[in-house]
Structures are given as C-alpha cells and as structure tokens.
Amino acid sequence: MTPTDLATGPLLHPQPRAAVDARPGSPAPTLPVPGYARRAPIARAITAHAATTLPVLDVVIPVYNEEQVLEHSLRQLHPYLAGTFPHAFRITVADNASTDGTLKVAERVARELREVAVVRLASKGRGNALRTVWLASPSPVLAYMDVNLSTDLAALAPLVAPLVSGHSDLAIGTRLARTSRVAREPWRGFISRGYNFLLHALMGAHFSDAQCGFKAIRADVARHILPHTADSAWFFDTEMLVLAEKCGLRVHEVPVDWTDGGDAGVDLMQTALADLRGMGRLARDLATGRIPVADLRAELAPGAPYLR
C-alpha cells in the first residue's frame, strides 16, 4: 500500500480479504427492547458484500520518529489480526511529520502487506492524527493503539466486539481496573490515578482511564462528536470521552494487561500542564454552549435517524 498525504489527496485503501457494506442495517428501536441493540449491529451488513473492498476495522497507529520500533510492531500486529479478526481489516500508520526514517519504513512495509496503509500528516499531534484519519476512514469501526504495543493484543477482540454488535458506542482499555495487570513505574501509576481523579471531581467523568493508548469508536458516532473536539495532542482522548459521556453515549471498558513501553519524545510535565489547560478550556466550551451537547444527544440517541 502506498502512502497518501491528506493535504494533497484522498486516503487510499488496501485490498482486504473480505469486506462489508458501510451502511448499517435497519435501525435499533429507540426504547431498550429485549433482543435489540442500541445501534444497528455492523455484522448485519457482513453477508452479501464480499466483493467490495471496505475493511470493517481500521486500526490507526499514530507515529512520530518511531523508525526503530514501527516495523516490528506492524509485523506483530498484522498476523495477529489476520489470524484472529473474522472480518476485513486495515492498519493505518499515521505519520505525524516525522523527521527520521519512519515514513520510509512504513512505506516499505505497506508495499509488502496489502492491509497496511500510510498517511503522512504535515503537523504533529496524536489528536490531530486520529481526528484526521478517523474522519476520512470508510470503516465502520475505528480503533487506535500505541506503536510500542504496550497493551496485550488479546484485549483487541473484547474492545471492538461491543461496537460491532451495536451494544456500545466507544470502548477503551483501562489499566486501572482491579483485574488489569500493569507493569510500570509506581510514580506513573500515581500520576495516572491523580489525573483521572481530577477528571471525576472536576469534569464529572465516569470512565476510569482517559489516557490508555487503546481505544475504539463506531464511525457513525465519530462523525458526530469528533468535529467538536479541539485538542490536537494528548488531551484529545480525554476530550472525546468527556464529550461522549455528556452526549449520553455508552463507553465500554476492557481491563488490559499493559507493559510500559516508554514514552519516548513525551515531556510528562508539559503534557500534564497541557491536560490541565485542556480541562479548563473544555469546561468553558461546555458551559458557554460552544459544543451543542443537547443537539448531539438528540442526534446520537439510540435509534436516531442520523445513525440509521
């Protein structure tokens, strides 16, 4: 798969093994009736459309100067998905203006593995990468994970399954559940728990782990809430989740096994300060009505016409 610069052209798509029609099936009822999902199950469309080229799952890997680890991670993730995920998939490497050989590595692997695509972005930032690539993706289920694959891949199936079935709108990995198994420095865990405590106390959040680099969202939901996110860096995850909860969306949590892969290139102090500023800005946006939460709640209600 050859790379595409989103500033100059459309996202190119690889040729997967099997595929799905992007349009969901008949809508779920508005009221919770036994035997029905909140959203139309994506699996309904996986029947008579095997000749199309649309991957069901698009896993985005945002990278910046990761030439040392990228190829190893791609060659670990690709066969795992090929052997365990029952539908067509794509892996999209989102290169955030790397200055090393990351883009060349991604291009080389993409030429060999047809399910790997490459997008070159002109500016840095995980939030910018995810928002840009997710909104351009044709896949009905969108996910992302850190390039170092800190999260055990066995958690991927329980992450995306509730989205495919229509049970949930978003899914996140959590390192802070009692059944999670985490190997990292104690002070990192302290910072993580402190940050999430602030989110609960100041923003009214209910999710347990905002910053675990292992998340998924239904594309029909993403098209509504992502345009209202403003952060282009690390606070993007938090902003997306807070907005999702304010809009009444269901967030599924998956306890993960997680090994600290290092935060190369991440200034933890600057990131923490940026997150605090982000919380203040988001609180103002919600209070002043810049984000039309009431309208979004109506659009995103189970069975709403916008999601049919």
C-alpha positions as a Markdown table, in Angstrom:
| # | Residue | x | y | z |
|---|---|---|---|---|
| 1 | Met | 0.0 | 0.0 | 0.0 |
| 2 | Thr | 1.5 | 3.3 | -1.0 |
| 3 | Pro | 1.3 | 6.4 | 1.3 |
| 4 | Thr | -1.1 | 9.3 | 0.9 |
| 5 | Asp | -0.7 | 12.9 | 2.0 |
| 6 | Leu | -4.1 | 14.0 | 3.3 |
| 7 | Ala | -3.2 | 17.6 | 2.4 |
| 8 | Thr | -3.0 | 16.7 | -1.3 |
| 9 | Gly | -5.3 | 13.8 | -2.0 |
| 10 | Pro | -7.7 | 11.2 | -0.7 |
| 11 | Leu | -6.9 | 8.3 | 1.5 |
| 12 | Leu | -6.1 | 5.2 | -0.5 |
| 13 | His | -7.4 | 1.9 | 0.6 |
| 14 | Pro | -5.8 | -1.5 | 0.6 |
| 15 | Gln | -7.4 | -4.6 | -0.8 |
| 16 | Pro | -8.5 | -6.8 | 2.2 |
| 17 | Arg | -9.6 | -10.4 | 2.3 |
| 18 | Ala | -13.3 | -9.9 | 2.8 |
| 19 | Ala | -15.4 | -6.8 | 3.3 |
| 20 | Val | -18.6 | -5.1 | 4.4 |
| 21 | Asp | -21.1 | -2.6 | 3.1 |
| 22 | Ala | -20.5 | 0.6 | 5.1 |
| 23 | Arg | -24.3 | 1.3 | 5.5 |
| 24 | Pro | -25.6 | -0.2 | 8.8 |
| 25 | Gly | -28.8 | -2.4 | 8.7 |
| 26 | Ser | -32.2 | -1.4 | 9.9 |
| 27 | Pro | -32.1 | 0.9 | 12.9 |
| 28 | Ala | -32.4 | -0.3 | 16.5 |
| 29 | Pro | -35.6 | 0.7 | 18.4 |
| 30 | Thr | -35.4 | 3.8 | 20.5 |
| 31 | Leu | -36.5 | 2.0 | 23.6 |
| 32 | Pro | -34.5 | -0.9 | 25.1 |
| 33 | Val | -36.4 | -3.9 | 23.8 |
| 34 | Pro | -35.1 | -7.3 | 24.7 |
| 35 | Gly | -33.1 | -8.8 | 21.8 |
| 36 | Tyr | -32.3 | -5.5 | 20.2 |
| 37 | Ala | -29.0 | -3.5 | 20.3 |
| 38 | Arg | -28.7 | 0.3 | 21.0 |
| 39 | Arg | -27.2 | 0.6 | 17.5 |
| 40 | Ala | -27.7 | -1.4 | 14.3 |
| 41 | Pro | -25.2 | -4.2 | 14.5 |
| 42 | Ile | -22.4 | -3.8 | 11.9 |
| 43 | Ala | -22.4 | -7.6 | 11.5 |
| 44 | Arg | -25.8 | -7.3 | 9.7 |
| 45 | Ala | -24.0 | -6.0 | 6.6 |
| 46 | Ile | -21.4 | -8.7 | 6.5 |
| 47 | Thr | -23.3 | -11.1 | 4.3 |
| 48 | Ala | -23.8 | -10.3 | 0.6 |
| 49 | His | -21.0 | -7.8 | 0.1 |
| 50 | Ala | -17.8 | -9.9 | 0.0 |
| 51 | Ala | -16.9 | -8.5 | -3.4 |
| 52 | Thr | -16.4 | -4.9 | -2.0 |
| 53 | Thr | -13.2 | -3.6 | -0.6 |
| 54 | Leu | -14.2 | -2.0 | 2.6 |
| 55 | Pro | -12.5 | -3.1 | 5.8 |
| 56 | Val | -14.7 | -3.5 | 8.9 |
| 57 | Leu | -11.9 | -2.4 | 11.3 |
| 58 | Asp | -9.4 | 0.4 | 10.8 |
| 59 | Val | -6.6 | 0.3 | 13.4 |
| 60 | Val | -4.7 | 3.6 | 13.4 |
| 61 | Ile | -1.1 | 3.8 | 14.8 |
| 62 | Pro | 0.0 | 7.4 | 15.3 |
| 63 | Val | 3.8 | 7.7 | 15.0 |
| 64 | Tyr | 6.4 | 10.4 | 15.3 |
| 65 | Asn | 10.1 | 9.4 | 14.8 |
| 66 | Glu | 9.4 | 5.7 | 15.5 |
| 67 | Glu | 11.7 | 4.1 | 12.9 |
| 68 | Gln | 13.2 | 1.8 | 15.5 |
| 69 | Val | 10.0 | 0.1 | 16.6 |
| 70 | Leu | 7.5 | 0.6 | 13.8 |
| 71 | Glu | 8.3 | -2.3 | 11.6 |
| 72 | His | 8.5 | -4.8 | 14.4 |
| 73 | Ser | 5.1 | -3.7 | 15.7 |
| 74 | Leu | 3.5 | -3.9 | 12.3 |
| 75 | Arg | 4.8 | -7.4 | 11.7 |
| 76 | Gln | 3.4 | -8.4 | 15.1 |
| 77 | Leu | 0.0 | -6.7 | 14.7 |
| 78 | His | -0.7 | -7.7 | 11.1 |
| 79 | Pro | -0.5 | -11.5 | 11.5 |
| 80 | Tyr | -2.4 | -11.3 | 14.8 |
| 81 | Leu | -5.3 | -9.6 | 13.1 |
| 82 | Ala | -5.1 | -11.9 | 10.1 |
| 83 | Gly | -5.3 | -14.9 | 12.4 |
| 84 | Thr | -7.9 | -13.7 | 14.9 |
| 85 | Phe | -10.2 | -11.0 | 13.5 |
| 86 | Pro | -13.0 | -12.6 | 11.5 |
| 87 | His | -13.6 | -9.7 | 9.1 |
| 88 | Ala | -11.7 | -7.4 | 6.8 |
| 89 | Phe | -9.3 | -5.0 | 8.5 |
| 90 | Arg | -6.8 | -2.2 | 7.8 |
| 91 | Ile | -3.9 | -0.9 | 9.7 |
| 92 | Thr | -3.2 | 2.8 | 9.0 |
| 93 | Val | 0.1 | 4.3 | 10.0 |
| 94 | Ala | -0.5 | 8.0 | 10.7 |
| 95 | Asp | 2.9 | 9.7 | 10.4 |
| 96 | Asn | 2.9 | 12.9 | 12.3 |
| 97 | Ala | 5.6 | 14.8 | 10.3 |
| 98 | Ser | 8.4 | 12.5 | 11.4 |
| 99 | Thr | 11.9 | 13.8 | 10.7 |
| 100 | Asp | 13.7 | 10.4 | 10.7 |
| 101 | Gly | 13.1 | 7.3 | 8.6 |
| 102 | Thr | 9.7 | 6.4 | 9.9 |
| 103 | Leu | 7.8 | 7.2 | 6.7 |
| 104 | Lys | 10.2 | 5.1 | 4.6 |
| 105 | Val | 9.8 | 2.2 | 7.0 |
| 106 | Ala | 6.0 | 2.5 | 6.8 |
| 107 | Glu | 6.0 | 2.7 | 3.0 |
| 108 | Arg | 8.2 | -0.4 | 2.7 |
| 109 | Val | 6.0 | -2.5 | 4.9 |
| 110 | Ala | 2.9 | -1.2 | 3.2 |
| 111 | Arg | 4.2 | -2.3 | -0.2 |
| 112 | Glu | 4.5 | -5.8 | 1.2 |
| 113 | Leu | 1.4 | -6.1 | 3.3 |
| 114 | Arg | -1.8 | -5.1 | 1.5 |
| 115 | Glu | -3.8 | -4.4 | 4.7 |
| 116 | Val | -1.3 | -1.7 | 5.7 |
| 117 | Ala | -1.9 | 1.9 | 4.6 |
| 118 | Val | 0.2 | 5.0 | 5.3 |
| 119 | Val | -0.9 | 8.6 | 5.8 |
| 120 | Arg | 1.5 | 11.5 | 6.0 |
| 121 | Leu | 0.4 | 14.5 | 8.0 |
| 122 | Ala | 2.1 | 17.9 | 7.9 |
| 123 | Ser | 1.8 | 18.6 | 11.6 |
| 124 | Lys | 2.4 | 16.8 | 14.8 |
| 125 | Gly | -0.1 | 15.6 | 17.4 |
| 126 | Arg | -1.8 | 12.4 | 18.3 |
| 127 | Gly | -5.2 | 14.1 | 18.4 |
| 128 | Asn | -4.7 | 15.7 | 15.0 |
| 129 | Ala | -3.7 | 12.3 | 13.6 |
| 130 | Leu | -6.6 | 10.4 | 15.0 |
| 131 | Arg | -9.3 | 13.0 | 14.2 |
| 132 | Thr | -8.0 | 13.4 | 10.6 |
| 133 | Val | -7.6 | 9.7 | 9.8 |
| 134 | Trp | -10.7 | 8.5 | 11.6 |
| 135 | Leu | -13.0 | 11.1 | 9.8 |
| 136 | Ala | -11.5 | 10.1 | 6.5 |
| 137 | Ser | -11.8 | 6.3 | 7.0 |
| 138 | Pro | -14.6 | 4.3 | 5.4 |
| 139 | Ser | -14.5 | 1.6 | 8.0 |
| 140 | Pro | -17.5 | 1.3 | 10.4 |
| 141 | Val | -15.2 | 0.5 | 13.4 |
| 142 | Leu | -12.2 | 2.7 | 14.2 |
| 143 | Ala | -9.5 | 2.0 | 16.7 |
| 144 | Tyr | -6.0 | 3.1 | 17.7 |
| 145 | Met | -3.2 | 1.8 | 19.7 |
| 146 | Asp | 0.3 | 3.0 | 20.7 |
| 147 | Val | 3.1 | 2.0 | 18.3 |
| 148 | Asn | 5.0 | 0.1 | 21.1 |
| 149 | Leu | 2.0 | -2.2 | 21.6 |
| 150 | Ser | 2.1 | -1.8 | 25.3 |
| 151 | Thr | -1.3 | -3.3 | 25.6 |
| 152 | Asp | -1.6 | -7.1 | 25.2 |
| 153 | Leu | -3.3 | -7.7 | 21.8 |
| 154 | Ala | -5.6 | -10.2 | 23.4 |
| 155 | Ala | -7.7 | -7.3 | 24.6 |
| 156 | Leu | -8.5 | -6.2 | 21.0 |
| 157 | Ala | -11.4 | -8.6 | 20.4 |
| 158 | Pro | -13.3 | -7.6 | 23.6 |
| 159 | Leu | -12.5 | -3.9 | 22.7 |
| 160 | Val | -14.2 | -3.9 | 19.3 |
| 161 | Ala | -16.9 | -6.6 | 19.8 |
| 162 | Pro | -19.4 | -4.4 | 21.6 |
| 163 | Leu | -19.1 | -1.8 | 18.8 |
| 164 | Val | -19.6 | -4.4 | 16.1 |
| 165 | Ser | -22.7 | -5.8 | 17.9 |
| 166 | Gly | -24.2 | -2.4 | 18.5 |
| 167 | His | -24.0 | -2.7 | 22.3 |
| 168 | Ser | -21.7 | 0.2 | 22.9 |
| 169 | Asp | -20.6 | 3.4 | 21.1 |
| 170 | Leu | -17.0 | 3.6 | 22.3 |
| 171 | Ala | -14.6 | 1.2 | 24.0 |
| 172 | Ile | -11.4 | 1.9 | 26.0 |
| 173 | Gly | -8.7 | -0.1 | 27.6 |
| 174 | Thr | -8.2 | 0.6 | 31.3 |
| 175 | Arg | -5.1 | 0.0 | 33.3 |
| 176 | Leu | -6.8 | 1.0 | 36.5 |
| 177 | Ala | -9.4 | -1.8 | 36.9 |
| 178 | Arg | -8.8 | -4.4 | 39.7 |
| 179 | Thr | -8.3 | -7.1 | 37.1 |
| 180 | Ser | -5.8 | -5.2 | 35.0 |
| 181 | Arg | -2.2 | -6.3 | 35.1 |
| 182 | Val | 0.2 | -3.5 | 34.7 |
| 183 | Ala | 4.0 | -3.3 | 34.7 |
| 184 | Arg | 5.2 | 0.2 | 35.1 |
| 185 | Glu | 7.0 | 2.6 | 37.5 |
| 186 | Pro | 4.8 | 3.3 | 40.6 |
| 187 | Trp | 5.0 | 7.0 | 40.1 |
| 188 | Arg | 3.5 | 6.7 | 36.6 |
| 189 | Gly | 0.5 | 4.9 | 38.1 |
| 190 | Phe | 0.2 | 7.6 | 40.7 |
| 191 | Ile | 0.1 | 10.3 | 38.1 |
| 192 | Ser | -2.4 | 8.4 | 36.1 |
| 193 | Arg | -4.7 | 7.9 | 39.0 |
| 194 | Gly | -4.4 | 11.5 | 40.1 |
| 195 | Tyr | -5.3 | 12.7 | 36.6 |
| 196 | Asn | -8.4 | 10.5 | 36.4 |
| 197 | Phe | -9.4 | 11.6 | 39.9 |
| 198 | Leu | -9.4 | 15.2 | 38.7 |
| 199 | Leu | -11.5 | 14.3 | 35.8 |
| 200 | His | -14.0 | 12.7 | 38.0 |
| 201 | Ala | -14.1 | 15.5 | 40.5 |
| 202 | Leu | -14.0 | 18.5 | 38.2 |
| 203 | Met | -15.5 | 17.2 | 34.9 |
| 204 | Gly | -18.0 | 14.7 | 36.3 |
| 205 | Ala | -16.3 | 11.9 | 34.3 |
| 206 | His | -17.1 | 8.2 | 35.0 |
| 207 | Phe | -14.6 | 6.4 | 32.8 |
| 208 | Ser | -11.6 | 5.0 | 34.7 |
| 209 | Asp | -8.6 | 5.6 | 32.4 |
| 210 | Ala | -8.5 | 8.5 | 30.0 |
| 211 | Gln | -5.0 | 8.1 | 28.6 |
| 212 | Cys | -4.5 | 4.4 | 27.9 |
| 213 | Gly | -3.5 | 4.3 | 24.3 |
| 214 | Phe | -6.0 | 1.6 | 23.3 |
| 215 | Lys | -9.4 | 2.8 | 22.2 |
| 216 | Ala | -12.2 | 2.2 | 19.6 |
| 217 | Ile | -15.2 | 4.1 | 18.4 |
| 218 | Arg | -18.0 | 3.5 | 15.9 |
| 219 | Ala | -17.6 | 5.6 | 12.8 |
| 220 | Asp | -21.2 | 6.7 | 12.8 |
| 221 | Val | -20.7 | 8.1 | 16.3 |
| 222 | Ala | -17.3 | 9.6 | 15.5 |
| 223 | Arg | -18.7 | 11.6 | 12.6 |
| 224 | His | -20.8 | 13.5 | 15.1 |
| 225 | Ile | -18.6 | 14.1 | 18.1 |
| 226 | Leu | -15.0 | 14.4 | 16.6 |
| 227 | Pro | -15.7 | 17.7 | 14.7 |
| 228 | His | -16.5 | 19.2 | 18.1 |
| 229 | Thr | -13.1 | 18.2 | 19.6 |
| 230 | Ala | -10.4 | 20.9 | 19.5 |
| 231 | Asp | -7.2 | 19.4 | 21.0 |
| 232 | Ser | -4.6 | 18.2 | 18.6 |
| 233 | Ala | -2.3 | 16.5 | 21.1 |
| 234 | Trp | -2.6 | 14.2 | 24.1 |
| 235 | Phe | -5.8 | 15.7 | 25.6 |
| 236 | Phe | -7.8 | 14.6 | 22.6 |
| 237 | Asp | -8.6 | 11.2 | 24.3 |
| 238 | Thr | -10.0 | 12.9 | 27.3 |
| 239 | Glu | -12.0 | 15.5 | 25.3 |
| 240 | Met | -13.5 | 12.8 | 23.2 |
| 241 | Leu | -14.5 | 10.7 | 26.2 |
| 242 | Val | -15.9 | 13.6 | 28.3 |
| 243 | Leu | -18.0 | 14.7 | 25.3 |
| 244 | Ala | -19.2 | 11.2 | 24.6 |
| 245 | Glu | -20.5 | 10.8 | 28.2 |
| 246 | Lys | -22.1 | 14.3 | 28.1 |
| 247 | Cys | -23.9 | 13.1 | 25.0 |
| 248 | Gly | -25.2 | 10.0 | 26.7 |
| 249 | Leu | -23.1 | 7.6 | 24.8 |
| 250 | Arg | -22.2 | 4.2 | 26.2 |
| 251 | Val | -18.5 | 3.7 | 26.9 |
| 252 | His | -17.3 | 0.1 | 27.3 |
| 253 | Glu | -14.2 | -0.6 | 29.4 |
| 254 | Val | -11.8 | -3.5 | 29.0 |
| 255 | Pro | -9.3 | -4.3 | 31.7 |
| 256 | Val | -5.9 | -4.7 | 29.9 |
| 257 | Asp | -2.6 | -6.3 | 30.5 |
| 258 | Trp | -0.2 | -3.4 | 30.0 |
| 259 | Thr | 3.6 | -3.1 | 30.0 |
| 260 | Asp | 5.3 | 0.2 | 30.0 |
| 261 | Gly | 7.0 | 0.7 | 26.6 |
| 262 | Gly | 8.5 | 4.0 | 27.5 |
| 263 | Asp | 7.3 | 7.5 | 26.5 |
| 264 | Ala | 10.0 | 8.5 | 24.0 |
| 265 | Gly | 9.6 | 12.1 | 23.0 |
| 266 | Val | 6.9 | 12.8 | 25.6 |
| 267 | Asp | 7.6 | 15.6 | 28.1 |
| 268 | Leu | 5.4 | 14.4 | 31.0 |
| 269 | Met | 5.4 | 17.8 | 32.8 |
| 270 | Gln | 4.5 | 19.7 | 29.7 |
| 271 | Thr | 1.8 | 17.1 | 28.9 |
| 272 | Ala | 0.4 | 17.4 | 32.4 |
| 273 | Leu | 0.2 | 21.1 | 32.2 |
| 274 | Ala | -1.4 | 20.9 | 28.7 |
| 275 | Asp | -4.0 | 18.5 | 30.1 |
| 276 | Leu | -4.9 | 20.9 | 32.9 |
| 277 | Arg | -5.3 | 23.7 | 30.4 |
| 278 | Gly | -7.4 | 21.4 | 28.2 |
| 279 | Met | -9.7 | 20.6 | 31.1 |
| 280 | Gly | -10.2 | 24.4 | 31.7 |
| 281 | Arg | -10.9 | 25.0 | 28.0 |
| 282 | Leu | -13.3 | 22.1 | 27.7 |
| 283 | Ala | -15.2 | 23.2 | 30.8 |
| 284 | Arg | -15.6 | 26.6 | 29.3 |
| 285 | Asp | -16.7 | 25.2 | 25.9 |
| 286 | Leu | -19.4 | 23.1 | 27.7 |
| 287 | Ala | -20.6 | 26.0 | 29.9 |
| 288 | Thr | -20.8 | 28.5 | 27.1 |
| 289 | Gly | -22.5 | 26.2 | 24.7 |
| 290 | Arg | -19.8 | 26.2 | 22.1 |
| 291 | Ile | -20.4 | 22.4 | 22.0 |
| 292 | Pro | -24.1 | 21.8 | 21.3 |
| 293 | Val | -24.5 | 18.9 | 23.7 |
| 294 | Ala | -28.3 | 18.9 | 23.6 |
| 295 | Asp | -28.4 | 18.7 | 19.9 |
| 296 | Leu | -25.7 | 16.0 | 19.9 |
| 297 | Arg | -27.7 | 14.0 | 22.5 |
| 298 | Ala | -30.7 | 14.1 | 20.2 |
| 299 | Glu | -28.7 | 13.1 | 17.1 |
| 300 | Leu | -27.0 | 10.3 | 18.9 |
| 301 | Ala | -29.9 | 8.8 | 20.8 |
| 302 | Pro | -30.4 | 5.1 | 20.2 |
| 303 | Gly | -32.5 | 4.7 | 17.0 |
| 304 | Ala | -32.0 | 8.3 | 15.9 |
| 305 | Pro | -32.4 | 8.9 | 12.2 |
| 306 | Tyr | -28.9 | 10.3 | 11.9 |
| 307 | Leu | -27.4 | 6.9 | 12.7 |
| 308 | Arg | -29.6 | 4.8 | 10.5 |
